[in-house]
């Protein structure tokens, strides 16, 4: 944000001596949840030019080096693994009962793996290169925009999302799998808990009016460590709205949606041929 140390500390609400400690520890630091939430809130409320610089820095770093946070997650957490084909990190969602839907009914699911992050433009570019599948229409000259590499891919139909999943040896999650991955076994209203905290997700209230990097909202992760289960983009599921309808469930809401639509238990659906600037996907697979 190009602020002096004390100015930045005042904005975050921490002692100014804390900032140089954060800088020294770099990628090894794990912030307290309240500090991370304060940083997420600060970024959400920042002017558009600050948000664009932040996104550009993330995209540049993702293009030139490995994400050490993800590498550390893989080293220390046996419930995550990297997929062999598309290289995405997946989290284990264990078998058992979870609370589903607005009425919190008990539902049993077998264990499965879920992508920690939505499918990004960078991920989708690998698929397009490998299969010659048509790229999303806004890509200039059919190429992934560097500044949006770590943003979720959009302008993809249900058929496009399914084609990517098949190429990767995965599948689109069912609506029930998606909801359990978002709410946890105890049926949180939101991935982070039961408090309606709009600053933990990229919804219309943020005023960003665009997608954001998929790893941005760390304090909004689900109990399984899965990101962007509220806001940023709607995500396609494999579950049909009704037999023979040609419409499929969408989950999670988007940057265009009011926060009241963000709860993972809520229902939405669209025709399989629909594509828009706020609709993407992530994948799942059996253990």
C-alpha positions as YAML, in Angstrom:
chain: A
units: angstrom
residues:
- id: 1
  name: UNK
  ca: [0.00, 0.00, 0.00]
- id: 2
  name: UNK
  ca: [3.11, 2.20, -0.04]
- id: 3
  name: UNK
  ca: [2.57, 3.34, 3.54]
- id: 4
  name: UNK
  ca: [5.07, 4.05, 6.28]
- id: 5
  name: UNK
  ca: [5.43, 1.35, 8.92]
- id: 6
  name: UNK
  ca: [3.48, 3.18, 11.62]
- id: 7
  name: UNK
  ca: [0.71, 4.20, 9.22]
- id: 8
  name: UNK
  ca: [0.28, 0.61, 8.08]
- id: 9
  name: UNK
  ca: [0.31, -0.71, 11.65]
- id: 10
  name: UNK
  ca: [-2.39, 1.79, 12.61]
- id: 11
  name: UNK
  ca: [-4.55, 0.63, 9.70]
- id: 12
  name: UNK
  ca: [-4.21, -3.04, 10.67]
- id: 13
  name: UNK
  ca: [-4.56, -2.31, 14.38]
- id: 14
  name: UNK
  ca: [-1.27, -3.79, 15.62]
- id: 15
  name: UNK
  ca: [1.80, -2.49, 17.43]
- id: 16
  name: UNK
  ca: [4.18, -0.85, 14.91]
- id: 17
  name: UNK
  ca: [6.96, -3.16, 16.14]
- id: 18
  name: UNK
  ca: [4.97, -6.09, 14.78]
- id: 19
  name: UNK
  ca: [5.43, -5.06, 11.14]
- id: 20
  name: UNK
  ca: [9.24, -5.56, 10.91]
- id: 21
  name: UNK
  ca: [8.78, -8.96, 12.60]
- id: 22
  name: UNK
  ca: [6.34, -9.96, 9.89]
- id: 23
  name: UNK
  ca: [8.75, -8.76, 7.21]
- id: 24
  name: UNK
  ca: [11.71, -10.63, 8.70]
- id: 25
  name: UNK
  ca: [9.82, -13.90, 8.98]
- id: 26
  name: UNK
  ca: [8.47, -13.66, 5.45]
- id: 27
  name: UNK
  ca: [6.95, -16.87, 4.12]
- id: 28
  name: UNK
  ca: [7.44, -18.73, 7.41]
- id: 29
  name: UNK
  ca: [4.94, -16.60, 9.29]
- id: 30
  name: UNK
  ca: [1.51, -17.85, 10.28]
- id: 31
  name: UNK
  ca: [-0.62, -14.90, 11.34]
- id: 32
  name: UNK
  ca: [-3.10, -15.02, 14.17]
- id: 33
  name: UNK
  ca: [-6.64, -15.28, 12.79]
- id: 34
  name: UNK
  ca: [-7.62, -11.80, 13.99]
- id: 35
  name: UNK
  ca: [-4.55, -10.28, 12.29]
- id: 36
  name: UNK
  ca: [-5.26, -12.14, 9.06]
- id: 37
  name: UNK
  ca: [-8.90, -11.02, 9.19]
- id: 38
  name: UNK
  ca: [-7.76, -7.41, 9.68]
- id: 39
  name: UNK
  ca: [-5.47, -7.66, 6.65]
- id: 40
  name: UNK
  ca: [-8.24, -9.22, 4.55]
- id: 41
  name: UNK
  ca: [-10.58, -6.41, 5.59]
- id: 42
  name: UNK
  ca: [-7.97, -3.76, 4.83]
- id: 43
  name: UNK
  ca: [-7.35, -5.19, 1.37]
- id: 44
  name: UNK
  ca: [-11.08, -5.42, 0.65]
- id: 45
  name: UNK
  ca: [-11.54, -1.74, 1.55]
- id: 46
  name: UNK
  ca: [-8.43, -0.55, -0.32]
- id: 47
  name: UNK
  ca: [-8.76, 1.60, -3.47]
- id: 48
  name: UNK
  ca: [-8.90, -0.21, -6.84]
- id: 49
  name: UNK
  ca: [-5.31, 0.73, -7.76]
- id: 50
  name: UNK
  ca: [-4.01, -0.91, -4.56]
- id: 51
  name: UNK
  ca: [-6.04, -4.04, -5.24]
- id: 52
  name: UNK
  ca: [-4.75, -4.18, -8.82]
- id: 53
  name: UNK
  ca: [-1.12, -3.85, -7.63]
- id: 54
  name: UNK
  ca: [-1.71, -6.63, -5.11]
- id: 55
  name: UNK
  ca: [-3.20, -8.92, -7.77]
- id: 56
  name: UNK
  ca: [-0.37, -8.15, -10.21]
- id: 57
  name: UNK
  ca: [2.27, -8.96, -7.58]
- id: 58
  name: UNK
  ca: [0.61, -12.28, -6.80]
- id: 59
  name: UNK
  ca: [0.34, -13.17, -10.48]
- id: 60
  name: UNK
  ca: [3.99, -12.26, -11.11]
- id: 61
  name: UNK
  ca: [5.15, -14.33, -8.18]
- id: 62
  name: UNK
  ca: [3.01, -17.32, -9.15]
- id: 63
  name: UNK
  ca: [4.52, -17.24, -12.65]
- id: 64
  name: UNK
  ca: [8.14, -17.18, -11.48]
- id: 65
  name: UNK
  ca: [8.37, -19.27, -8.32]
- id: 66
  name: UNK
  ca: [6.72, -21.99, -6.28]
- id: 67
  name: UNK
  ca: [4.24, -21.07, -3.57]
- id: 68
  name: UNK
  ca: [6.12, -21.90, -0.37]
- id: 69
  name: UNK
  ca: [2.95, -21.77, 1.71]
- id: 70
  name: UNK
  ca: [1.44, -24.56, -0.38]
- id: 71
  name: UNK
  ca: [4.68, -26.55, -0.27]
- id: 72
  name: UNK
  ca: [4.76, -26.30, 3.52]
- id: 73
  name: UNK
  ca: [1.11, -27.34, 3.67]
- id: 74
  name: UNK
  ca: [1.92, -30.44, 1.66]
- id: 75
  name: UNK
  ca: [4.92, -31.30, 3.84]
- id: 76
  name: UNK
  ca: [3.16, -31.11, 7.17]
- id: 77
  name: UNK
  ca: [-0.44, -32.11, 6.49]
- id: 78
  name: UNK
  ca: [-1.15, -35.71, 5.43]
- id: 79
  name: UNK
  ca: [-4.75, -34.74, 4.61]
- id: 80
  name: UNK
  ca: [-3.59, -32.86, 1.51]
- id: 81
  name: UNK
  ca: [-1.99, -34.13, -1.68]
- id: 82
  name: UNK
  ca: [-1.00, -32.77, -5.07]
- id: 83
  name: UNK
  ca: [-2.82, -34.19, -8.07]
- id: 84
  name: UNK
  ca: [-0.59, -35.86, -10.64]
- id: 85
  name: UNK
  ca: [-2.19, -34.39, -13.78]
- id: 86
  name: UNK
  ca: [-3.21, -30.77, -13.14]
- id: 87
  name: UNK
  ca: [-0.86, -30.26, -10.17]
- id: 88
  name: UNK
  ca: [-3.54, -28.80, -7.91]
- id: 89
  name: UNK
  ca: [-3.46, -29.37, -4.16]
- id: 90
  name: UNK
  ca: [-6.48, -31.32, -2.89]
- id: 91
  name: UNK
  ca: [-7.82, -31.65, 0.66]
- id: 92
  name: UNK
  ca: [-9.24, -34.81, 2.18]
- id: 93
  name: UNK
  ca: [-12.86, -34.52, 3.31]
- id: 94
  name: UNK
  ca: [-13.41, -37.51, 5.57]
- id: 95
  name: UNK
  ca: [-16.38, -39.87, 5.55]
- id: 96
  name: UNK
  ca: [-19.26, -39.32, 7.91]
- id: 97
  name: UNK
  ca: [-22.38, -37.31, 8.62]
- id: 98
  name: UNK
  ca: [-22.65, -33.59, 8.02]
- id: 99
  name: UNK
  ca: [-25.50, -31.09, 8.32]
- id: 100
  name: UNK
  ca: [-26.96, -30.28, 4.91]
- id: 101
  name: UNK
  ca: [-29.29, -27.66, 3.51]
- id: 102
  name: UNK
  ca: [-31.11, -24.78, 5.20]
- id: 103
  name: UNK
  ca: [-32.89, -27.27, 7.48]
- id: 104
  name: UNK
  ca: [-29.61, -28.91, 8.62]
- id: 105
  name: UNK
  ca: [-30.65, -32.49, 7.90]
- id: 106
  name: UNK
  ca: [-28.08, -35.21, 8.59]
- id: 107
  name: UNK
  ca: [-26.46, -36.67, 5.45]
- id: 108
  name: UNK
  ca: [-23.77, -39.37, 5.19]
- id: 109
  name: UNK
  ca: [-21.02, -39.04, 2.56]
- id: 110
  name: UNK
  ca: [-18.11, -41.29, 1.64]
- id: 111
  name: UNK
  ca: [-14.64, -39.68, 1.84]
- id: 112
  name: UNK
  ca: [-13.45, -37.61, -1.12]
- id: 113
  name: UNK
  ca: [-10.78, -35.15, -2.18]
- id: 114
  name: UNK
  ca: [-11.57, -31.55, -3.11]
- id: 115
  name: UNK
  ca: [-9.40, -28.92, -4.80]
- id: 116
  name: UNK
  ca: [-8.28, -26.41, -2.17]
- id: 117
  name: UNK
  ca: [-8.59, -23.57, -4.70]
- id: 118
  name: UNK
  ca: [-10.99, -23.03, -7.61]
- id: 119
  name: UNK
  ca: [-9.61, -23.81, -11.06]
- id: 120
  name: UNK
  ca: [-7.57, -20.76, -12.08]
- id: 121
  name: UNK
  ca: [-6.90, -19.25, -15.49]
- id: 122
  name: UNK
  ca: [-3.39, -20.67, -15.23]
- id: 123
  name: UNK
  ca: [-4.76, -24.16, -14.53]
- id: 124
  name: UNK
  ca: [-7.22, -23.91, -17.40]
- id: 125
  name: UNK
  ca: [-4.49, -22.77, -19.78]
- id: 126
  name: UNK
  ca: [-2.65, -26.08, -19.21]
- id: 127
  name: UNK
  ca: [-5.84, -27.94, -20.14]
- id: 128
  name: UNK
  ca: [-6.38, -25.82, -23.25]
- id: 129
  name: UNK
  ca: [-2.78, -26.41, -24.37]
- id: 130
  name: UNK
  ca: [-2.98, -30.17, -23.75]
- id: 131
  name: UNK
  ca: [-6.37, -30.76, -25.41]
- id: 132
  name: UNK
  ca: [-6.84, -27.87, -27.86]
- id: 133
  name: UNK
  ca: [-10.12, -27.10, -26.09]
- id: 134
  name: UNK
  ca: [-11.52, -23.68, -26.89]
- id: 135
  name: UNK
  ca: [-10.25, -20.98, -24.49]
- id: 136
  name: UNK
  ca: [-12.62, -18.64, -22.64]
- id: 137
  name: UNK
  ca: [-13.83, -15.94, -24.99]
- id: 138
  name: UNK
  ca: [-12.29, -12.89, -23.19]
- id: 139
  name: UNK
  ca: [-8.72, -14.27, -23.31]
- id: 140
  name: UNK
  ca: [-6.72, -12.04, -25.69]
- id: 141
  name: UNK
  ca: [-5.59, -14.12, -28.69]
- id: 142
  name: UNK
  ca: [-6.77, -17.20, -26.82]
- id: 143
  name: UNK
  ca: [-4.04, -16.88, -24.19]
- id: 144
  name: UNK
  ca: [-4.33, -16.71, -20.42]
- id: 145
  name: UNK
  ca: [-3.90, -13.09, -19.21]
- id: 146
  name: UNK
  ca: [-0.80, -12.96, -17.01]
- id: 147
  name: UNK
  ca: [-2.42, -10.53, -14.57]
- id: 148
  name: UNK
  ca: [-5.30, -12.97, -14.01]
- id: 149
  name: UNK
  ca: [-3.26, -16.17, -13.78]
- id: 150
  name: UNK
  ca: [-4.20, -16.82, -10.14]
- id: 151
  name: UNK
  ca: [-7.82, -15.71, -10.51]
- id: 152
  name: UNK
  ca: [-10.57, -18.30, -11.03]
- id: 153
  name: UNK
  ca: [-11.32, -19.07, -14.65]
- id: 154
  name: UNK
  ca: [-14.71, -17.74, -15.77]
- id: 155
  name: UNK
  ca: [-16.80, -17.74, -18.95]
- id: 156
  name: UNK
  ca: [-16.89, -21.55, -18.83]
- id: 157
  name: UNK
  ca: [-20.01, -23.65, -19.38]
- id: 158
  name: UNK
  ca: [-20.86, -26.79, -17.41]
- id: 159
  name: UNK
  ca: [-19.61, -28.77, -20.43]
- id: 160
  name: UNK
  ca: [-16.28, -26.87, -20.36]
- id: 161
  name: UNK
  ca: [-15.87, -27.56, -16.65]
- id: 162
  name: UNK
  ca: [-16.72, -31.23, -17.13]
- id: 163
  name: UNK
  ca: [-14.21, -31.53, -19.99]
- id: 164
  name: UNK
  ca: [-11.44, -30.12, -17.75]
- id: 165
  name: UNK
  ca: [-12.40, -32.53, -14.96]
- id: 166
  name: UNK
  ca: [-12.28, -35.51, -17.35]
- id: 167
  name: UNK
  ca: [-8.87, -34.44, -18.67]
- id: 168
  name: UNK
  ca: [-7.56, -34.22, -15.09]
- id: 169
  name: UNK
  ca: [-9.02, -37.60, -14.09]
- id: 170
  name: UNK
  ca: [-11.40, -35.92, -11.66]
- id: 171
  name: UNK
  ca: [-15.07, -34.90, -11.62]
- id: 172
  name: UNK
  ca: [-17.15, -31.91, -10.72]
- id: 173
  name: UNK
  ca: [-18.26, -32.26, -7.08]
- id: 174
  name: UNK
  ca: [-21.81, -33.16, -6.27]
- id: 175
  name: UNK
  ca: [-23.78, -30.41, -4.56]
- id: 176
  name: UNK
  ca: [-23.60, -32.40, -1.32]
- id: 177
  name: UNK
  ca: [-19.83, -32.85, -1.55]
- id: 178
  name: UNK
  ca: [-19.41, -29.14, -2.23]
- id: 179
  name: UNK
  ca: [-21.55, -28.16, 0.75]
- id: 180
  name: UNK
  ca: [-19.77, -30.51, 3.17]
- id: 181
  name: UNK
  ca: [-16.37, -29.21, 2.02]
- id: 182
  name: UNK
  ca: [-17.60, -25.67, 2.70]
- id: 183
  name: UNK
  ca: [-19.48, -26.12, 5.99]
- id: 184
  name: UNK
  ca: [-17.54, -28.92, 7.70]
- id: 185
  name: UNK
  ca: [-19.09, -31.78, 9.63]
- id: 186
  name: UNK
  ca: [-20.79, -29.53, 12.18]
- id: 187
  name: UNK
  ca: [-22.73, -27.52, 9.63]
- id: 188
  name: UNK
  ca: [-21.29, -24.03, 9.95]
- id: 189
  name: UNK
  ca: [-23.43, -21.40, 8.29]
- id: 190
  name: UNK
  ca: [-20.32, -20.05, 6.54]
- id: 191
  name: UNK
  ca: [-16.95, -21.73, 5.97]
- id: 192
  name: UNK
  ca: [-15.31, -19.69, 8.76]
- id: 193
  name: UNK
  ca: [-18.13, -20.02, 11.30]
- id: 194
  name: UNK
  ca: [-21.61, -18.68, 11.98]
- id: 195
  name: UNK
  ca: [-20.91, -14.95, 11.94]
- id: 196
  name: UNK
  ca: [-21.96, -13.15, 8.70]
- id: 197
  name: UNK
  ca: [-18.59, -11.44, 8.09]
- id: 198
  name: UNK
  ca: [-18.64, -9.96, 4.60]
- id: 199
  name: UNK
  ca: [-14.92, -9.06, 4.75]
- id: 200
  name: UNK
  ca: [-14.02, -12.77, 4.59]
- id: 201
  name: UNK
  ca: [-15.34, -13.19, 1.04]
- id: 202
  name: UNK
  ca: [-15.39, -11.40, -2.31]
- id: 203
  name: UNK
  ca: [-19.08, -10.54, -2.62]
- id: 204
  name: UNK
  ca: [-20.80, -7.43, -3.93]
- id: 205
  name: UNK
  ca: [-20.33, -5.63, -0.60]
- id: 206
  name: UNK
  ca: [-16.55, -5.59, -1.12]
- id: 207
  name: UNK
  ca: [-16.96, -3.14, -4.00]
- id: 208
  name: UNK
  ca: [-14.19, -4.87, -5.96]
- id: 209
  name: UNK
  ca: [-16.55, -5.78, -8.82]
- id: 210
  name: UNK
  ca: [-14.12, -8.36, -10.22]
- id: 211
  name: UNK
  ca: [-12.55, -11.71, -9.39]
- id: 212
  name: UNK
  ca: [-9.67, -11.86, -6.92]
- id: 213
  name: UNK
  ca: [-6.72, -14.28, -6.52]
- id: 214
  name: UNK
  ca: [-7.97, -17.60, -5.16]
- id: 215
  name: UNK
  ca: [-5.62, -17.58, -2.15]
- id: 216
  name: UNK
  ca: [-6.53, -14.08, -1.00]
- id: 217
  name: UNK
  ca: [-9.17, -14.72, 1.69]
- id: 218
  name: UNK
  ca: [-7.19, -16.87, 4.11]
- id: 219
  name: UNK
  ca: [-9.42, -16.09, 7.08]
- id: 220
  name: UNK
  ca: [-12.43, -17.28, 5.08]
- id: 221
  name: UNK
  ca: [-11.21, -20.87, 4.55]
- id: 222
  name: UNK
  ca: [-13.44, -23.82, 5.45]
- id: 223
  name: UNK
  ca: [-12.70, -26.30, 8.28]
- id: 224
  name: UNK
  ca: [-10.90, -28.46, 5.71]
- id: 225
  name: UNK
  ca: [-8.66, -25.55, 4.63]
- id: 226
  name: UNK
  ca: [-10.54, -25.00, 1.37]
- id: 227
  name: UNK
  ca: [-10.66, -21.45, -0.01]
- id: 228
  name: UNK
  ca: [-13.27, -19.32, -1.79]
- id: 229
  name: UNK
  ca: [-16.31, -21.38, -0.80]
- id: 230
  name: UNK
  ca: [-18.14, -18.07, -0.43]
- id: 231
  name: UNK
  ca: [-17.88, -15.35, -3.04]
- id: 232
  name: UNK
  ca: [-15.47, -14.75, -5.93]
- id: 233
  name: UNK
  ca: [-17.27, -17.02, -8.47]
- id: 234
  name: UNK
  ca: [-20.22, -19.37, -8.60]
- id: 235
  name: UNK
  ca: [-19.01, -22.96, -9.01]
- id: 236
  name: UNK
  ca: [-20.54, -25.66, -11.19]
- id: 237
  name: UNK
  ca: [-21.55, -28.96, -9.55]
- id: 238
  name: UNK
  ca: [-22.35, -32.30, -11.17]
- id: 239
  name: UNK
  ca: [-25.83, -32.48, -9.58]
- id: 240
  name: UNK
  ca: [-28.82, -31.82, -11.81]
- id: 241
  name: UNK
  ca: [-31.55, -29.51, -10.56]
- id: 242
  name: UNK
  ca: [-34.12, -32.10, -11.71]
- id: 243
  name: UNK
  ca: [-33.88, -35.26, -13.85]
- id: 244
  name: UNK
  ca: [-33.75, -34.37, -17.54]
- id: 245
  name: UNK
  ca: [-33.76, -30.62, -16.85]
- id: 246
  name: UNK
  ca: [-30.37, -29.77, -18.37]
- id: 247
  name: UNK
  ca: [-29.79, -27.46, -15.40]
- id: 248
  name: UNK
  ca: [-27.06, -28.00, -12.82]
- id: 249
  name: UNK
  ca: [-26.49, -26.76, -9.31]
- id: 250
  name: UNK
  ca: [-24.21, -23.78, -8.72]
- id: 251
  name: UNK
  ca: [-22.68, -23.13, -5.31]
- id: 252
  name: UNK
  ca: [-20.89, -20.42, -3.39]
- id: 253
  name: UNK
  ca: [-22.09, -17.08, -4.82]
- id: 254
  name: UNK
  ca: [-19.79, -14.58, -6.57]
- id: 255
  name: UNK
  ca: [-18.35, -11.06, -6.57]
- id: 256
  name: UNK
  ca: [-21.61, -9.99, -8.24]
- id: 257
  name: UNK
  ca: [-23.79, -11.48, -5.48]
- id: 258
  name: UNK
  ca: [-25.02, -9.84, -2.27]
- id: 259
  name: UNK
  ca: [-23.55, -11.43, 0.84]
- id: 260
  name: UNK
  ca: [-26.97, -12.84, 1.78]
- id: 261
  name: UNK
  ca: [-26.57, -15.28, -1.15]
- id: 262
  name: UNK
  ca: [-23.18, -16.56, 0.05]
- id: 263
  name: UNK
  ca: [-24.24, -19.27, 2.52]
- id: 264
  name: UNK
  ca: [-23.18, -22.67, 1.10]
- id: 265
  name: UNK
  ca: [-26.52, -24.25, 2.04]
- id: 266
  name: UNK
  ca: [-28.45, -22.08, -0.43]
- id: 267
  name: UNK
  ca: [-29.54, -23.38, -3.82]
- id: 268
  name: UNK
  ca: [-28.92, -22.01, -7.30]
- id: 269
  name: UNK
  ca: [-28.91, -23.60, -10.76]
- id: 270
  name: UNK
  ca: [-28.35, -22.73, -14.42]
- id: 271
  name: UNK
  ca: [-28.50, -24.27, -17.86]
- id: 272
  name: UNK
  ca: [-25.42, -26.31, -18.75]
- id: 273
  name: UNK
  ca: [-24.69, -23.96, -21.67]
- id: 274
  name: UNK
  ca: [-24.64, -20.83, -19.51]
- id: 275
  name: UNK
  ca: [-21.36, -18.94, -19.20]
- id: 276
  name: UNK
  ca: [-20.70, -15.65, -17.49]
- id: 277
  name: UNK
  ca: [-17.99, -13.49, -15.96]
- id: 278
  name: UNK
  ca: [-18.82, -14.75, -12.45]
- id: 279
  name: UNK
  ca: [-19.04, -18.54, -12.98]
- id: 280
  name: UNK
  ca: [-16.21, -21.06, -12.64]
- id: 281
  name: UNK
  ca: [-15.58, -24.42, -10.96]
- id: 282
  name: UNK
  ca: [-13.29, -26.69, -8.97]
- id: 283
  name: UNK
  ca: [-12.91, -30.48, -9.02]
- id: 284
  name: UNK
  ca: [-13.27, -33.41, -6.65]
- id: 285
  name: UNK
  ca: [-12.47, -37.13, -6.76]
- id: 286
  name: UNK
  ca: [-12.93, -40.28, -4.68]
- id: 287
  name: UNK
  ca: [-10.19, -41.20, -2.22]
...
